[in-house]
Amino acid sequence: MDRYSFLVRLLPPLLHAGLSRRTKISIAITDPDFGEEKAQSCENALISTNWQYLARRVEFPGMDAKEFNRQYENLLVEPLRNIGFQNHGQSLSYTRDQTVLALLRFQMKFSGLSQRAHFLLCVRHVFLRTLENEPATKFLFEANEYPFKLAISKLSQNMLESWHYEPINLGPREYDTVLFGELTDSSAILSAMREKITNSGLAWMEYLTPAESLKQVRRHGEDAYCEKLWIEDYEAFLNGTVPGRKPKAQ
């Protein structure tokens, strides 16, 4: 307890010193803990989120990152690897024919300090070009590179009856956050995530054939640059040509 009380005494003057020269720039906080996108100053965000979190941690110490990563490996990563998923750092992917299902694990600002991990499930096809108009030759970690994005918690057995493409082209607005720093055990959450991915996630992936994907983006898109690129590539693939390559003149 002494080491935490030392940090509690030390943190306010450090924050004051570090922020006294910081410009107050409005930022958008999209973490579900803080509600829908709402603007705060950098100074207020640092003080309200990190200082309050440290105060909670002094009173209610939970899991550390090492223990959470151990459970993440044992309960989610290893079982998914056993059915064909591949590791990409702390993210995973599963490829069947032309379709890639990706589980992206990522961090937002202050995620490390506040002991939390973020997750998003995505689908794309191997022949789609990147947003830099280049062939995708390696695993893509950026959610913007995937036409289809979904929080794992949104997966369900009957979701395909009403699900449709949503244009989320400026970064993920909805994702899952595990606040492992406030947990003593994350096994139930990780096991539930694994079950949703292996059941409904794989079904979602199979549903999104190139033809269905083209139909979804055409019908529900917003004519964004990335959507134009995806539509062009889906049309090329379905017509038997290489996406991004103009057909030879007859």
N, C-alpha and C positions, 0 to 999 in steps of 0.2 A: 504494500500500500504506500510505503514511503516514496518509491520511485515515481508513482503516479502523482502524489501530492506535489512532488518537486516540479513535474511537468505542468501541473495546474498553476503553480505560482509563476513559472517561467514563461508560459505561453502568451499571456496578455501583453507584456512589454515587447516581446519579439514580434507579435502581430502588429503592434502600434508602430514599431520601428520600420518594419518591412512595408507597411501600407502607407506610411506618411508621405512617401515619394511616388506612390502608385496613382496613376490616373484613374478616375472613376469612369470606367467604360461599361455601358450597359451590355449585359450578357443574357443569353436565354438558357434557362434551366429546364431540361426536359426529363430529368429523372422523376419517375413516378412518385417518389417520396415527397417531392416538392410541388406536385400537381402539374397541370398542363403548362405549356411554355409561358413563363412569366418572367419579366425583366427585373433584375436587381443589379445594384452596383457591385463591382468586383469586391469592394471592401466589405459590404454588407454580407455578400455570399460567403466570403472567407470566415468572417466572424461568426455568423449565425450557424453555418453548417459545421465547420470544423471544431469550433469551441464548444458548441453544445454536444457534438458527438464525443469529444474527449471527456466531457463531464459525465456522460452516460457510461463510457467505458470504465471510468474510475469506479463507478458504483456497480456496474453489471458487466464484468469482463466475460467475453464469449470466446468463440473460436478464433485462432489466428490463421493467417494465410496458408501456412504450412499444413495445418491439420485439414483445412478446407480442401486444399489441392490433393491431399492424400485420399479423402473421401471422393472427390471429383474423379480421380483416376480409377479408383476401385469400383465405384458404383455407376459411373456413366461412361467414361472413356473406354475402359477395358471391355465391358459388355458390348459396346457398339463396335469396337475393333473386331470382336469375335464374329460379327455378322457382316463384315466387309468394309466398315468405315476406316478412313485413314487419318492419321494425325497431321496437323499443320500447326505446330506450336501447341497452344491450348485450344485451338479450333479443330473441327473435324469435318470430313466430307465423305459422301457416298456417291459413287457414280454407277449408273446403270444405262447402258446404251449411250444415248446422247445427253442424258439429263444428270445434273449434279445437285444433290441436296447438301447444303452446308450448314453446320452449326457454328456460328460465329460467337466466340467469347471475346469480349472487348472491355476496355475501361473508359470511363468518362473522366472529366477533370475531378480530382479529389477522391476517385474511387479507391485508390490504394490507402489513403489516410483513413477513410471511413469504412474500410474493410467490407467491400461489396464487389460483386461480380455481375456483369451484364451479359445477356444471351439473346440471340436472335436466330431464327431459322430462315434460310433463304433457298431459292431455287433459280438456276439458270441452265443454259444449254452450252455444251462445249464449243459449238461453232460460232457462238456470239462473239463479236469483237468487244474489246474493252472500250471504255469511254474515251480512251486516247486513240481510238480507231486502229488498234493493233490486234493481232490474233492473241487469244488468251492462252499462253504457253505454260502457265503455272497457277497455283491456287491463288484466288483473289480474296484478300482479307477485308476489302472495303464493301460495306453493304450497298453502296450506290451502284456497284457493278452487277447487282442481281435484280432482275425485273420483279421477282416475287419475294416478299418479305412478310414474316408472320411471327408474332410472339408465341413461344411454345405453349404458354398458358391458354392461347386461343384455339389450340388444336382440340378437336373432338370427333367422335365417330360420325356424326351427322353433319359436320361443317360444310361438306362439299355440296349439300343441297342448297345452300344460300351463299356460299363464298364466291367472291369475284375479285378480280385484280383491282388494287387501289394504287393510284400514282403517288408513291412516296419516293420522290426523286432528289431530295435534299437531305439525306441522312435519315436514320431510323427515328420515327417519332414515338413508336410504341415497342417496347422490348421488356424482357423479364430481368428483374434485379433480385439477386440473392444477398441479403444483408447478413452474411455469415458472422460478422463481428458481434451481432446481437443474438447469435444462436449458440447453443452448446452442442448441437448435433444437426447436420444438414442432410442426413441420410434419407429421410422421408421425402424432402424436396427433390433431391437428385434422382431418387428412384422414380418419382412421379414424372420428372422430365424425361427420363430414359423410356418409360412406358409410352408416353405420348409421342415421342419421336419414332419409336419402332412400330407403333400401330398407326396412328393418324398421320404422322409426318411422312412416312414412306408412301402411304396411300395418296397424300397430297402430291407428292413427287410424281407418282405414276399417272395421276390425273392430268398433270401438266405436260402433255405431249407437245411437240412443236406446233401441230395444227391448233390445239386448244389454246396454247400460249399466244399464238398470233391472234386468234379470235378475241381473247381476253384483253390484250393490250389495245387492239383496234377499237373494241367496243367501249372500254372504260378508261382509256388513256386521256391525257390532257395535251397531246401534241408537243410534248417536251422533246428536246434534242435527243436524249437517250432513248426515248420511245420510238422516235423516227429511225434511229439506228437499229433497234431491236426488230422493228417491223420489216425493215429492209433485209436484215439477215434471216429472219424467219421465212420471208417470201423467197429469198434466194435458195435456202436449204430445201424448201418444199418443191421448188422448181428444178432441183437437181444441179444447181450451180453453187460455186464456192462463195460464201458471204464476203462482201467487200471487193470482189473481183468482177469487173465488167465483162459480160459475155463477148466472145470474139465476133467481129463483124462477119457476116456471111458473104 
